Amino acid sequence: MATRKDLGRPADDRSRIDALKLALRGRGLRATPSRLAVLGLLRSNGGPLSHAEAADRLHDQSWDRATIYRNLTDLAEAGLARRSDVGDHTWRFEAVDVAHADDRHAHFVCTECGVVECMPDVGLAVGKAAPRAVRRKQVEVQVRGRCDGCAA
């Protein structure tokens, strides 16, 4: 059911917000405005974001940095986001959704500018054919090099 606040929004925005609310409530989290904003950002970004990047992108919504960080960690603990470190001691968060359901997808890390992007077409095969260590542990695959912007 649409609220007064939703009446001015296009139908696709309302359905997107409803889907975010459903995902949060399905994991036992309250659908607070800040949590909806953070989850919406992660899902629309399509790749990992650091806390600083998320805070910068949400700065116009007046959420303080502590609230954003708390929501990022809550989403990761609830299984709606994945937290990873690409070796620079900065946690990055990405949505766990249809596009990023496989936690074994690779990330490209630019060694010059530090950009981190998902490489969804590159994965790690696991199962009986994989070495035992790969079958039993979380594996993160990172490809390092210079991005197109830095290589030019």
C-alpha positions in Angstrom: 0.0 0.0 0.0 1.3 3.4 -0.9 1.9 6.0 1.7 1.4 9.8 1.3 5.1 10.1 0.8 5.1 7.5 -2.0 2.1 9.1 -3.9 4.3 11.6 -5.7 6.8 8.9 -6.9 6.6 7.0 -10.1 5.3 3.4 -9.8 8.7 1.9 -10.6 10.3 3.9 -7.7 7.6 2.6 -5.3 8.0 -1.0 -6.4 11.8 -0.6 -5.9 11.3 0.7 -2.4 8.8 -2.0 -1.7 11.3 -4.6 -2.8 14.0 -3.1 -0.6 11.6 -3.1 2.4 10.7 -6.7 1.7 14.4 -7.7 1.6 15.2 -6.0 4.8 12.2 -7.3 6.7 12.8 -10.8 5.3 16.2 -10.7 7.1 14.7 -9.4 10.4 15.8 -5.8 9.9 13.7 -2.7 10.3 13.2 -0.8 7.0 14.4 2.6 8.3 14.9 5.4 5.8 18.7 5.3 6.2 18.9 1.5 5.8 16.7 1.7 2.7 19.0 4.4 1.3 22.2 2.3 2.0 20.7 -0.9 0.6 19.4 1.0 -2.5 22.8 2.5 -3.1 24.5 -0.9 -2.9 22.0 -2.5 -5.2 22.2 0.3 -7.8 26.0 0.6 -7.7 26.7 -2.9 -9.1 30.1 -3.2 -7.4 31.9 -2.8 -4.1 31.9 0.5 -2.3 33.9 1.6 0.7 32.2 3.3 3.7 33.7 6.6 2.5 32.4 6.2 -1.0 28.9 5.3 0.3 28.9 8.3 2.6 30.0 10.6 -0.2 27.2 9.3 -2.5 24.6 9.7 0.3 25.8 13.1 1.5 22.9 15.0 0.0 20.5 12.9 2.2 22.0 14.2 5.4 22.9 10.8 6.9 25.9 10.9 9.2 28.8 8.7 8.5 28.3 6.6 11.6 24.7 5.8 10.6 25.9 4.7 7.2 28.7 2.5 8.6 26.3 0.9 11.1 23.8 0.2 8.3 26.6 -1.3 6.1 27.7 -3.7 8.8 24.1 -4.6 9.7 23.4 -5.4 6.0 26.5 -7.6 5.9 25.6 -9.4 9.1 22.1 -10.0 7.7 23.5 -11.5 4.5 22.2 -8.6 2.3 25.7 -7.3 1.6 29.1 -8.8 1.4 32.1 -7.3 3.0 35.6 -7.7 1.6 39.1 -6.3 1.8 41.2 -6.1 -1.4 44.4 -5.8 0.5 44.3 -2.0 1.2 42.8 -2.4 4.7 39.6 -0.8 3.6 36.3 -2.7 3.9 34.2 -2.6 0.8 30.6 -3.6 0.7 28.5 -4.9 -2.2 24.9 -6.1 -2.4 24.1 -9.7 -2.4 21.4 -10.0 -5.0 20.8 -11.8 -8.3 23.7 -10.1 -10.0 26.1 -10.8 -7.1 24.7 -13.9 -5.5 27.8 -15.9 -6.1 30.4 -15.0 -3.5 33.2 -16.4 -5.6 33.1 -13.8 -8.4 36.3 -12.0 -9.1 37.1 -8.3 -8.6 39.5 -6.1 -10.6 41.6 -3.8 -8.5 43.5 -1.0 -10.3 47.0 -0.7 -8.8 47.2 2.9 -9.7 43.9 4.6 -8.8 42.5 1.9 -6.5 39.2 1.5 -8.3 37.5 -1.9 -7.5 35.1 -3.4 -10.0 33.2 -6.7 -10.2 34.2 -9.2 -12.9 31.0 -11.3 -13.0 32.1 -13.3 -16.1 35.1 -14.6 -14.2 34.3 -17.1 -11.5 35.9 -19.9 -9.5 34.7 -23.4 -10.0 34.0 -25.2 -6.8 32.7 -28.6 -5.9 34.1 -32.1 -6.0 36.6 -31.2 -8.7 38.0 -28.3 -6.8 40.9 -28.7 -4.3 39.6 -29.5 -0.8 40.8 -26.1 0.6 38.6 -24.3 -2.0 35.6 -26.4 -1.3 35.6 -25.6 2.4 36.7 -22.0 2.6 35.6 -18.7 1.2 37.8 -17.8 -1.7 38.3 -14.3 -3.0 39.7 -13.9 -6.5 41.3 -10.5 -7.3 42.8 -9.5 -10.6 45.2 -6.6 -10.3 46.5 -4.2 -13.0 45.9 -0.8 -14.4 42.4 0.2 -15.4 41.6 1.7 -18.8 41.6 5.2 -17.4 45.0 4.9 -15.8 46.6 2.9 -18.7 45.7 5.7 -21.2 
